[in-house]
């Protein structure tokens, strides 16, 4: 029995990871060109900013 419980836990974690990656892809699209090629960078004051590597647009 324990093996099937562990398999179920692995399956659930795998599904959660897939959903998280999908959510990040939709959240991190460039507002200028719509590209998902976005880099996260640290701002001057320690904040987080984003830069689109496709078009160069930056935002925070």
C-alpha positions in Angstrom: 0.0 0.0 0.0 2.6 2.7 0.8 4.0 2.6 -2.7 0.7 3.5 -4.2 0.3 6.4 -1.7 3.7 7.7 -2.7 2.9 7.3 -6.4 -0.3 9.4 -5.8 1.7 12.1 -4.0 4.2 12.2 -6.8 1.4 12.5 -9.4 -0.2 15.3 -7.5 3.0 17.2 -7.1 3.7 16.7 -10.8 0.3 18.1 -11.8 0.8 21.1 -9.4 4.2 21.8 -11.0 2.7 21.8 -14.5 0.0 24.2 -13.4 2.5 26.5 -11.8 4.7 26.6 -15.0 1.6 27.3 -17.1 0.6 30.2 -14.7 4.1 31.7 -14.9 4.1 31.5 -18.7 0.9 33.5 -18.8 2.0 36.0 -16.2 5.4 36.7 -17.7 4.5 37.9 -21.1 5.9 41.1 -22.4 3.2 43.8 -22.3 4.7 45.4 -25.4 5.2 42.5 -27.8 3.5 39.6 -26.0 6.7 37.5 -26.1 7.3 35.0 -23.3 11.0 35.5 -23.5 11.3 37.5 -20.3 14.2 37.8 -17.9 13.8 38.8 -14.2 16.4 41.4 -13.1 17.1 43.2 -9.8 16.3 46.9 -9.8 18.5 49.6 -8.5 16.6 49.8 -5.2 16.4 46.1 -4.7 13.1 45.7 -6.4 12.4 43.2 -9.2 12.1 44.3 -12.8 11.5 42.4 -16.0 13.1 42.7 -19.4 11.8 41.2 -22.7 14.8 39.6 -24.5 12.8 39.7 -27.7 12.1 43.4 -28.0 14.0 45.0 -25.1 11.0 46.5 -23.3 11.5 46.7 -19.5 8.9 47.0 -16.7 8.5 46.4 -13.0 
